[in-house]
Amino acid sequence: MINAVPDYAEIKVDIRFVSDDVVEDIKEDLVKIVSSNTIEEAKSELIIDNIFSAFSNEYNKKFYEFVKSISIKNELGEPEGFLLGGASDAAYISKAGVPCLCGMGVKGVKGEWNHTNREYAIIDSALERIILIVSSILELENKEL
């Protein structure tokens, strides 16, 4: 007979947050969860591989408003800003005090299926995004954000 209970189990968790202010509370909660074993002789360990800073910054909203104005000026429509749950490579740029927008590439999925096999991009929007990005760069000359 084969034992149906494995001798080892592992879980990986991706916790997203929109403010770095909650990081210590999250760590404390995880420690409580891991240390509350209810199975006799079971052992658990918390390993935090990485803490990804939240993508939020005072400069980003102002920069978004600037890019939105460029989009409207170039008759590309009014872009829709939305929050993606807190994690982004762009967080590192924002932490340095540099305005940054995440997801400026081609139009497509809006967060729900990011980084899954259902993620998609609308290829026809590539030229529109190139125009928006180049126009924004050209307008940034001699402008302080």
RAPE-V526068 format. One record per backbone hydrogen bond with DSSP energy under -0.5 kcal/mol. NH is the residue of the N-H (numbers start at 1). CO is the residue of the C=O. Records with the same first field share a line. If there is no record, write none. Layout:
NH->CO  CO
//
This chain:
6->4
15->13
16->14
22->19
23->20
26->22
27->23
28->24
29->25
30->26
31->27
32->28
33->29
34->30
35->31
36->33
40->38
42->39
47->45
49->47
52->50
53->51
55->86
56->54
60->57
61->57
62->58
63->59
64->60
65->61
66->62
67->63
68->64
69->65
70->66
71->67
72->68
73->69
74->70
75->72
76->71
77->71
79->77
81->79
88->53
91->88
92->89
93->89
94->90
95->91
96->92  93
97->94
98->93
99->97
109->120
114->111
116->113
119->116
122->107
123->121
125->122
126->123
129->125
130->126
131->127
132->128
133->129
134->130
135->131
136->132
137->133
138->134
139->135
140->136
141->137  138
143->140
//
